[in-house]
Amino acid sequence: MFGNFLLIAFRNNLDRSKAYALISFLSLVSGIVCALALFKVISYELSFNRLHGNSEDTHSVVRNDIFPVKLA
């Protein structure tokens, strides 16, 4: 039902203006691609330390140096 509604809306839009339909379609595709990429990045970031049995007790240490360290 919803797929038929989208198909009819796309055909009506395509009949009126091909350029506007192309812009609408490309914006829809780019939105879906961005949402999928964001999902993949978030799922990748949340997947760390899940292999361990006590993953909720695992912490990460981050070090931010203001000045670069010179080695001898």
Sequence and secondary structure as in RCSB ss.txt:
>XXXX:A:sequence
MFGNFLLIAFRNNLDRSKAYALISFLSLVSGIVCALALFKVISYELSFNRLHGNSEDTHSVVRNDIFPVKLA
>XXXX:A:secstr
 HHHHHHHHHHHHHHH HHHHHHHHHHHHHHHHHHHHHHHHHHHHHTTT SSTTGGG        SS     
